[in-house]
Amino acid sequence: MPRDLYLTLGTAMLLALAIWVFPNQFLWTKFVPKSFLTEYFPLPFAPGWFLVSIILTPVVWMERSIKRAARNAYISVVSSALVIVPVVLYLRDERITVTNLLLQLIWVKCICVPPLMAHILLKKLSRFVPIVWRFIRRKRSAVGLGSPN
């Protein structure tokens, strides 16, 4: 099996585990319960965003192509949400109706997609770092300052 498949499956399993362990950070509720994560992150979405950004780091940054990285990360988010959200709803004794399930899946995507987009944006911007350093070196050598050390 190729490396990107391992990364996608591993990320999907880690994200499913995070949703199972911290369901209050990923599933929609009428109030945000107090947990150890909400003490450090004051915004209501911030604990979920923090967990997702840590979990998505390997699948995004170990892939060379930005398109494949985005595709693999999105596949891992969608597959883990489709599998674990009904299980967590069943374990929490909530009703599993079509509307509730769709609402929860949309909510999980609202929690997981912003960190994914931030990772993709940072990966795109990181492509320009060598170009900028080359430009700075040329300007410094043209002025007579030498190479930056």
DARA-V953683 format. One record per residue. N is the residue number from 0. SS is DSSP state (h for helix, s for strand, l for the rest). PSI is psi in radians with two decimals (NA if undefined). NEAR is the number of other ideal C-beta (glycine too) atoms within 10 Angstrom. Layout:
n:ss:psi:near
N:SS:PSI:NEAR
N:SS:PSI:NEAR
This chain:
n:ss:psi:near
0:l:2.47:6
1:l:2.83:7
2:h:-0.66:9
3:h:-0.52:18
4:h:-0.72:11
5:h:-0.76:13
6:h:-0.71:20
7:h:-0.80:21
8:h:-0.72:17
9:h:-0.72:14
10:h:-0.70:24
11:h:-0.71:24
12:h:-0.71:16
13:h:-0.69:19
14:h:-0.69:26
15:h:-0.69:21
16:h:-0.70:13
17:h:-0.70:20
18:h:-0.63:26
19:h:-0.70:15
20:h:-0.69:11
21:l:1.15:15
22:h:-0.47:18
23:h:-0.35:17
24:h:-0.30:25
25:h:-0.53:25
26:l:2.68:21
27:l:2.28:13
28:l:2.88:12
29:l:-0.34:4
30:l:2.73:7
31:l:1.97:13
32:l:2.68:8
33:l:2.22:9
34:l:3.09:12
35:h:-0.43:7
36:h:-0.60:15
37:h:-0.28:16
38:h:-0.63:9
39:h:-0.41:10
40:l:1.86:15
41:l:-0.52:8
42:l:2.61:10
43:l:-0.54:12
44:l:-0.28:15
45:h:-0.72:14
46:h:-0.72:23
47:h:-0.72:26
48:h:-0.70:18
49:h:-0.82:15
50:h:-0.77:23
51:h:-0.68:29
52:h:-0.61:16
53:h:-0.74:12
54:h:-0.63:24
55:h:-0.14:25
56:h:-0.86:14
57:h:-0.73:15
58:h:-0.50:30
59:h:-0.78:24
60:h:-0.24:13
61:l:-0.09:13
62:l:2.40:20
63:l:-0.74:7
64:l:2.37:11
65:h:-0.65:15
66:h:-0.76:9
67:h:-0.63:14
68:h:-0.77:22
69:h:-0.73:19
70:h:-0.82:15
71:h:-0.70:23
72:h:-0.73:30
73:h:-0.68:18
74:h:-0.71:17
75:h:-0.64:26
76:h:-0.84:24
77:h:-0.77:15
78:h:-0.70:17
79:h:-0.65:24
80:h:-0.73:23
81:h:-0.53:14
82:h:-0.80:14
83:h:-0.46:21
84:h:-0.81:23
85:h:-0.61:15
86:h:-0.78:13
87:h:-0.68:18
88:h:-0.69:18
89:h:-0.74:11
90:h:-0.46:10
91:l:0.10:11
92:l:0.64:6
93:l:2.75:15
94:l:2.36:9
95:l:1.47:12
96:l:2.95:10
97:h:-0.77:7
98:h:-0.72:8
99:h:-0.73:16
100:h:-0.74:16
101:h:-0.72:10
102:h:-0.77:13
103:h:-0.69:22
104:h:-0.70:16
105:h:-0.68:12
106:h:-0.72:17
107:h:-0.69:25
108:h:-0.63:15
109:h:-0.52:13
110:h:-0.65:23
111:h:-0.47:28
112:h:-0.69:15
113:h:-0.75:15
114:h:-0.59:23
115:h:-0.78:21
116:h:-0.63:12
117:h:-0.73:15
118:h:-0.77:20
119:h:-0.72:18
120:h:-0.76:11
121:h:-0.64:11
122:h:-0.69:16
123:h:-0.74:11
124:h:-0.51:9
125:h:-0.32:11
126:l:-0.45:9
127:l:-0.17:10
128:h:-0.83:9
129:h:-0.61:9
130:h:-0.74:9
131:h:-0.75:9
132:h:-0.67:11
133:h:-0.71:10
134:h:-0.74:11
135:h:-0.75:12
136:h:-0.73:14
137:h:-0.75:10
138:h:-0.72:10
139:h:-0.67:13
140:h:-0.53:12
141:h:-0.57:8
142:h:-0.40:8
143:l:0.30:6
144:l:-0.22:10
145:l:-2.94:9
146:l:2.50:8
147:l:2.24:9
148:l:NA:3
